[in-house]
Amino acid sequence: MKKILLVDDEPNILMTLEYTFKKNNFQVYIARDGQEALEILKDQLPDVIILDVMMPLVDGYDTLEQIKKDPRLTHCKVIFLTAKNKEKDIEKGLALGADLYVLKPFSIKKLIEQVHELI
């Protein structure tokens, strides 16, 4: 079973993603900010991380920088799922090592397809 970590401070998005990925046979982990995500990553090695940019405590960019420093997570694909739609935001996310940058609002069906293509 593939593992996915969902990181977002918006409860409705987390609920929708959790339900959908569980239906698609993923083991789902949830974090509400970057700090919580980094705690989970100490014990879990997901195949995919879906990461919001704008979150309290530790934002998505800083979280991704920490993920990229961890040699245990080199296999892990990271998708930014965010409302930050300026060209410089997208460039920054991809430059930091995100495998994909998806803008909100998003299609859940397309996101599932994109995750399957990455892994």
Buried (B, 14 or more C-beta within 10 A) or exposed (E): EBBBBBBBBBEEBBEBBBEBBEEEEBBBBBBBBBBBBBEBBEEEEBBBBBBBBBBEBBBBBBBBEBBBEEEEBEEBBBBBBBEBEEEEBBEBBEEBEBBBBBEBEBEEEEBBEBBEEEE
